[in-house]
Amino acid sequence: MWTKESLEELIRTKLGDYLLIVVSNREPYIHTLKKGKIICQKGAGGVITALDPVMRACRGIWVAQASGDADRKVTDREGKIQVPPENPLYTLKRVWLSKEEEEGYYYGFSNEALWPLCHMAFTRPVFRESDWEYYKNVNQKFAEAVLEEVKEKKAFVWIQDYHMTLLPKYLKEASANIITAHFWHIPWPNPEVFRICPKRQEILEGLLANDLLGFHIRYHCDNFLATVDRELEAKIDREKMSVIKAGHETIVRPYPISVDFEDISTRADSKEIEEVMRQLKEEFSLDYEFIFLGLDRIDYTKGIPERLRAIDRFLEKYPQYKERFIFIQMGEISRLHIPRYKALNDELNALVEEINWKYATDHWAPIILVRRHLSYPELLAFYRLGTICIVSSLHDGMNLVSKEFISARSDLDGVLLLSQFTGAARELTDAFLINPYDVENFADKLHQALQLSKEERERRMLKMRQIIQTNNIYRWAGKVISELLKFEFKE
């Protein structure tokens, strides 16, 4: 069983004089100004959820893009600050981007090209040469920020996600003292899909500069190896799961990402969360027999319109549940000036208005849609309040909302409705697995979930909790770092 303590022990005894640096686009802590006061918020998203507890254990350096309007006010001359604020355990080093860089690198190539390319959500990728130029320049800027920290030291650099495909190559060209691992947090498409990318060769060569490349599941590893086989002159060893390109070997491995089970479970059971639950029930008038939850970033891959249509069909088929439940969809708006995201936002507004108009009574409407950032205590409180947590992603690398929900339910109550198109569905087989495209079956699964006996809910929840407790975030990190250490021993 991997724990925070066993990961700390591994790092203390085995990392030796190696510096550990994590690189991601999104920063773990954001400083903003509110009414003249600087507020520190924890960043949203799966990368932050997964890596913050790991970095607390590692006490390394996290390099990320600055995104808060007060970020500059709290950092030193090198753009660094100790985090988390209440108990500083590691260093956050911020990289500053201009609006033009952010537009081209982040909104452009990362999220209008690579994101839709890798997700089967039927949104067409947009490839612009100007976006690619910004993407290259920003990857170089991140490389310079990492190299400032490494200098002559030996370092393990752990790169996160699709924003940084060129970074490994830039680092390797600049320093022989760096060992790189790269974790790809989203799906990897099949070769037929990936071949439409005009920059596919440069992206693959960038990723193959890594010593270790990780995906959530074996299927994504197989897709990557098949893509390399089709696009590049390289030697692929499928038994060993490695690629040799120009004399350099890259090991490819599946590492199913997870959450800090013990911390979530303990904190969700605290007096603090009880109080937040009370406040939320009061704020949203959640005094109903059943509470359905949707807790996602507002993104077209998350299947939120499909979820709303399933609620509509559920009420048509099972009108006896009118006025007995509320469905609360909470989520942060993101990337709104990308046309596809604006269209999604408009679609959600129209759907909620239509469904609420159709079923509303004098005292009840079935759907509450709230777009706002949830604090961590609010998130845990919602997990505890929910009768059913609905995760209806059209395509997802893993999906950590599902694992957080399970971890928070130490009361062994609550039911998870989980899309079969998530990586988590391979582990959490005691969830109600749904096809979000099948509205009829989706509505029926909602009904079946409500019919479960207390004993059956507890049995399913206990089994899933045991899986996440074993396959926790420290096991994920421990396996990646253990694999990295093998490269160190080869020196």
N, C-alpha and C positions, 0 to 999 in steps of 0.2 A: 504494500500500500504506500503510494507516494504521498508525502505531506509537505507542508511548507518547510518543516524542520529538515526532512531528508533532502529536499532540494538545496536548502542552504548548506547542508553538510557536503553535498556533491560539489557545489561551487567552491566552498572554502578549501576542501581537500584536493580537488582535481584541477580547478582552473589555474591555480598557481599564479604566475605573474601576467596572465592574460587579462587584458581589459575586455569587458563585455559591453557592447553597444547595441542597442535596439534602434532601428530606423523605421519610422512610419510617416505617412502624410499627416494623419490626425494626431493632435497632441492630447496627452492624458488629462491635463488640467488647463483650464482656460480662465484667464483673468479679464473681467469685464467691469465697466463702470456703471453703477446703478445709483442714481440720486447723489452723485458726487462721491460715492463710496466704492472701493475696489472689492469685488466679490470674486471668489474662486469657485468654479464649478468643475465637476468631473466631466470629461468628454463623453459623448454618446458613442455607441457602436460596439460591435463584437470584438474588434481588435483591442480596444481600451479595456473592456470587461475581462478579456483573457489575460492581457499582458501586465496590467497594473499590479496584481498580486505577485506575479513572477518577478517584476522589477523590484518590488519591495523586498523580496527574498534575496535578489542578486546584488542590490545596491550598486547598479551600473549606471550607464548614461543613456538617456532616451533622446534621440534627435528627431524633431518633428516640426511641421510648419506652424508658425505663430498664427493664431486665428482670433484672439480676443482683443478688444479695443484698448485694454489696459495692460496687455502683455509686456509692452516695452517699459512700462513704469516700474515693474517689479524685478526685471532681470538685470544682471550685471553687464559689464561692457562686452563680454563674450556671448551675451544672449542666454546666460544660464541662471537657473534658480533651483533650489532644493524643494522637492515635493515628496509626499503630499503635505499640504500646509500644516495640518494638525500634528504631524509626526514625520518630519523629513527623513526619507530613507534612501532616495536616489536623486540623480541630477537630471533635470530636463533642460536640453539645449535647443533653443528655438532658431528656426531658419526663417528669414523674412523674405516674403515674395511681393513683387509689385502686383497691382491689379491686372496688368496685362499678362504677367506670368501665371497668375492664378487662373485667369480666364482660359488661356491656351493649354496649359499643362493639366489643370485639375478639371475644370468644367468641359474643356474641349477634348483633348486626346484621352484622358483617363475615363471620363464619364459619358462622353458622346460616342467614343470609339470602342475602347476596351470593355467597359461595363456591359453594353448591350451585346457585344460580340460574344462574351463568355456566358451570358444568361439566355436560356431559351424562353424568352418572354415576348418574342415576336415584335421587338422594336429594332428598327434598322440602324446599324452603326453609321456614324458620319465621320469620314476621314478627311481632314484638312491639313495641307502641308504646313501651314503656319502654326497649327496646334502642335504638330510633331516637332517643329523647331523649338517651341517653348518647352515641350516635354523633355527634349534632350538637354536644354540649358538648365532646367530646374534639377534634373537628375545629376548634372555636373555640380550644381550649387550644393546639393546634399552631400555629394562625394567630398567636396572641399570642407564642409562642416565636420564630417567624420574624420577626415585626415588631420584637421587641426587638433583633434583630441588624441589621435593615435600617435602622431609624430614618429618616434623611433620605437615605440612600444610594440609588443605583440598583441594582437587583438582578435577576438571573435566578434564579427559583425552580423547581427541577426536582422535581416531585412524583411519588411512586411508588405505583401500585397502587390497589386497590379500598377500602382503609381510609380514603382521603382524598378522597372525591368532592366534599365540600362546601368543602374548604380553598381551592381557587382562587377561589371566589366571595367568601369571607370576606376573602381577601388583597386582591382587586381593589377591594372596597368600602372597604377601609381605606387603601390607598395607590395613587397613580397612578404610582409609580416602579418598580413590579414587573411584570416580564414572566414569565409562567408557562408551563411545559411540563409535561405530565402523561403518564407512561408507564403503560399498563395491562398488567400482567404476565400476566394470565390471559385465557382466551378471552372474547369478547363474544358473547352469545347472539343468536339471531334475534329479530325483534320479537314473534313469537307467544309465545316463552318470557318475554321481558322484561316483557311487559304484565301479568303476574301480580303484579309488584312494586307494592305500594301507594304507595311513595315514588318511583316512576319519574320523575315530573316534576321533583321537587326534585333528584334525582341527575343527570338530564340537564342541568338548568340550571346545576348546580354545575360539571359537566365542561365545559360550553360557555362558562364564564367564562375558560377557558384560552386562550392564544394558539395553542398547539400541543398536539395530542393524538395520542399514538403508540400503535399496537398492533403485535403481532409480525408479522402477515401481512395481506395485502390483504382476505382473506375477513372478518376481524374488523372492518376499517374499513368494508367494505360493510354488514355487519350493524349497525354503529353508525349509519351514515347512514340506513339503512332504519328503524331504531328512532326516530330523531329525526323523520323524515318522518311517521311514524305518530302520534307522541305530542305534538309541539310545533308551534306556528306559527313557522316559520323558513324561510329561503331556503337551499336546498341546491344547491351547484354540484358535480355529480358529476365533471365533467371536471377541475375545479381541486381537487376533494376538500376542500371547505370548507363551513362552515355559518355563516350570518349570522343572529344572534338579537339582537333589540333593538339593532341597529346595530353589534354586536361580531362580528368574524369569528374563527372558530376553524379553523385548518388541521388536517386529519386525514391522518396518514401511516402507512404500514407501516415499521417498523424492526426487522428480525429481530435479536434480542439474541444475544450470543455470550459468549466467554470470552477470557481473556488467554492466547492460544495459546503464545506464545514463553516466557512465564514457566512455564506448566505443563509444557511440553515439556522445558525445560532442567532444571527442578527434579526432575521425575520420573526423569530420567536420572542423578541425583546419587548419591554414596556414601551420603548421609544416608538416602535412600529405599531403597537397597539393604539397609541395616541394618534399617530398619523392616519391609521385606518379610520378612527372615529372622525377625524377632521374631513377626510375624503368622503365618507358616507354622508356627512352633513353638507359639504360643498356641492355634491352632485346628486343629493337626494337618493341615495342608493338603498332605499329601504324596500327591497324586493326579495321575493323568494329565491330567484336565481339571478346571478350576475354573470354575463358573458363578457370576456375581455379580448380586446385586440390591442397589443402594445408594440407598435412597429414604427420605424422611420417611414415617412410617407414616400414610398418608392414603388415603381410599377412592377418590380419583381416580387413584391410581398403579397400579391393577390388580395388586396383590400376591396376592390369592386366586386370580386367573386364572393368574398365574405358577406358583403352587404346583400348581394343577390340571393345568397343562401338563407340569410335571415328573412328576406322577403318570402321566399318559397316555404320556409319553415312555418311562417305565420299563416300562409295560405293552406298548408296541409294540416297544421295542428293549431287551429284557432283557439283551442282551450287554454293556450299559454298566453293569450293576450292579457296585458296588465300584470302578469306574474313575473316578468323578467325585464331586465334592461341590458342593452348591449352598449358598452362604452369603448369607443375606439380612440385611443390616445396615441399621438405621434408627433414628432418634430417634422416640420416642413424642411425639405432640403433641395438644393439645386433648382430653385424655383424659376430662374431665368433660362433654364434649358427648356425648350418648347414642350418636350414630352412630359416633363414634370408639371408644367403649368396646366397642360391638358388633363393630367391625372387629377390635379387639385380641383379643377372645374368639374370633372366627372364625379368626384366624391361628393362635392357640394350638391350636385343635381340629384344623385342617387339618394342621399340622406333626406333631402327635402321631399322627394317623391315617395319614399317608403314611409317616412313619418306622417306625411299627409294622408297616405292610404289607410294607415292603421290607428292613427292618433284618436284618443278619447279626450274627454274634458281634463283628465288628470294624468294622462300618460302618453308618451311617444316612445317607440321601441329603441331608438338609436340616439346616443350622445356622441358627437364628434368633436374632439378637442385637439387643437394643434398647439402643443407647448412642450418645452423641455421638462422632463420629469426628473426631480432629484432622486438620488439613490433610495432614500427612505420612502419616498412616494411610490417608486417602482416596486419595492418589496411589499409595501402595504397593499397595492393593487393585486399583486400575486396572491396575497393571503385572502383578499376579499372575493376573488373570482370563484364561481362555481365551475365554469368552463373557460379555459384559455384557448383561443383559436389562433393557430399558426397555419396560414393557408398559402405559403409562398409558392409561386409558379416555378421557381428554380432557386435553390439556395445551396451555398457551399456546405454549411453546417446548420446554422440557426441556433443562437445561444439563448434567445428568449425562451424557447422550449425547455432548455436545461436549467435556466434560472427559475422558471416557474416550479419545476419539480423540486429543485433544491430548497425553495422557500416553503414547501408544504410539509413541514415537520408534523403537522396535524394529520397527515395522511389523507386529507380530503382534497377535492377538486379533480377535474378531468381535463386531460390534454387532447385537443383535436389537432392533429399534426399532418401536414402535407407529406405525401409519399415522395415528393420531389425535393426533400431536404436531406442533407447528410445525416441529420439527427434521427431520421426515420429508420435507419439501419440499426441503431442502438436501442431506441425507445419503442420497442415493438408492442408494449402494453398500452401505448396511446391508441386513440381511435384514429387510424390512418385514413386520410381523405385524398381524393383527387379534386383539387379546387375547380377544375374545368367542368366537373360533373355536379351541377347544382342540385339535381334531384337527390343523388346519393349523399351529398353534403348536408342537405336539410334533414335527411333521415338519420344521419350520424349524430346530428345535434339532438334529435329526439331520443335516440338510443342512449346517448350519454346521460341525458336527464333521467332515464329509466333505471340506471344502475343502482343496485342496492349499496348501502353504506359499506358492507363487507367487501363487495367487489371493487368499489372505488379504492378502499384501503389496500387491497391485495395488489392492484395494478400500480398504485402510487408507491408502495413499499418496494416493489420489484424495480421500478425505474429509478428510485432514489439509490438503491444499492448499486446499480450500474454506474450512475454518475459519481457516487462516492468513491468507487474504485477507479473509474476513468476520469479523474478530476484534472484540473488545470496543471497541477504540479507533476502529474504523470506525463502529460503532454510536453511540458517544458523539459522535464527530466530526460525523456526519451530523445528529444532533439539535441539537448546539450551533451548527453552521453554519446550520441552519434558524432557530434562535432569533435569530442575529445579523441576519437579514433584518428582524426586527421592530425591532431597535435602529436599523438604518439608515433605517427609515421615519420615525423621530422628527423 
